[in-house]
C-alpha cells in the first residue's frame, strides 16, 4: 500500500502528475485562433506543459513553459495557436516531484471567419 503525503509527490518522493483542463469554449462562428499568453506564478523549479484541443481533436503541445522565468507573477512570450475551429480547450500539466503550479489566466486572440 502506498500512502500519499499532503504535497505533490508520493511517500517515496516520486512525481505525481498534476493536470488542469479547462472546459471547452464554444463559439457561434468559426474562429481563427492567433496568439495566446499564459499568466502563472513563478516557481523555484519546473516546467509547465501547455496543450490545446480544437474542435474536440487530440490535444497538441504548443509550449513548454519555464516556470522559473519572471518575478512572482509572469506572462509567457506569445504562443501561436494558428488554426481555425468552433471550439477550443486548454490543458496544463506538470510532473516534477515536489513542484506545484499556479495559473492566473489565459489570454487568447481570435478573429471571426466569414463563410
For each residue, the residues with C-beta under 8 A, 3 or more apart:
1:
2: 10 11 12
3: 10 11
4: 10 11 16
5: 9 10 11
6:
7: 98
8: 15 16 18 97 98 99 100
9: 5 13 14 15 16 97 98
10: 2 3 4 5 13 14 16
11: 2 3 4 5
12: 2
13: 9 10 97 98
14: 9 10 97
15: 8 9 95 96 97 99
16: 4 8 9 10 95 97
17: 93 94 95
18: 8 93 94 95 100 101
19: 91 92 93
20: 91 92 93 103
21: 89 90 91 92
22: 25 89 90 91 106
23: 89
24: 53 56 87 88 89
25: 22 87 88 89
26: 86 87
27: 30 31 86 87 110
28:
29: 86 112 113 114 115
30: 27 84 85 86 112 113 115
31: 27 84 85 86 88 110 111 112 113
32: 83 84 110 111 112 113
33: 36 52 54 81 82 83 84 85 88 108 109 110
34: 80 81 82 108 109 110 111
35: 78 79 80 81 108 109
36: 33 52 62 78 79 80 81 106 107 108 109
37: 75 76 78 79 106 107 108
38: 48 50 63 65 75 76 79 92 103 105 106 107
39: 73 74 75 76 103 104 105 106 107
40: 48 65 67 73 74 76 101 102 103 104
41: 67 72 73 74 101 102 103 104
42: 67 68 69 70 71 72 73 74
43: 46 67 68 99 100 101
44: 68 99
45: 67 68 96 99
46: 43 67 68 94 96 99 101
47: 64 65 66 67 94 96
48: 38 40 64 65 67 92 93 94 101
49: 61 63 64 65 92 93 94
50: 38 61 62 63 64 65 76 79 90 91 92
51: 59 60 61 62 90 91 92 93
52: 33 36 59 60 62 81 88 89 90 91
53: 24 56 57 58 59 60 88 89 90 91
54: 33 57 81 83 84 85 87 88
55: 85 86 87
56: 24 53 87 89
57: 53 54 60
58: 53
59: 51 52 53 89 91
60: 51 52 53 57
61: 49 50 51 64
62: 36 50 51 52 79 80 81
63: 38 49 50 76 79
64: 47 48 49 50 61
65: 38 40 47 48 49 50 76
66: 47 69
67: 40 41 42 43 45 46 47 48 94 99 101
68: 42 43 44 45 46
69: 42 66 74
70: 42 73 74 75
71: 42 74
72: 41 42
73: 39 40 41 42 70 104
74: 39 40 41 42 69 70 71
75: 37 38 39 70
76: 37 38 39 40 50 63 65 79
77:
78: 35 36 37
79: 35 36 37 38 50 62 63 76
80: 34 35 36 62
81: 33 34 35 36 52 54 62 88 108
82: 33 34
83: 32 33 54
84: 30 31 32 33 54 113
85: 30 31 33 54 55 88
86: 26 27 29 30 31 55
87: 24 25 26 27 54 55 56
88: 24 25 31 33 52 53 54 81 85 108
89: 21 22 23 24 25 52 53 56 59
90: 21 22 50 51 52 53 106
91: 19 20 21 22 50 51 52 53 59
92: 19 20 21 38 48 49 50 51 101 103
93: 17 18 19 20 48 49 51
94: 17 18 46 47 48 49 67 99 100 101
95: 15 16 17 18
96: 15 45 46 47 99
97: 8 9 13 14 15 16
98: 7 8 9 13
99: 8 15 43 44 45 46 67 94 96
100: 8 18 43 94
101: 18 40 41 43 46 48 67 92 94
102: 40 41
103: 20 38 39 40 41 92 106
104: 39 40 41 73
105: 38 39
106: 22 36 37 38 39 90 103
107: 36 37 38 39
108: 33 34 35 36 37 81 88
109: 33 34 35 36
110: 27 31 32 33 34
111: 31 32 34
112: 29 30 31 32
113: 29 30 31 32 84
114: 29
115: 29 30
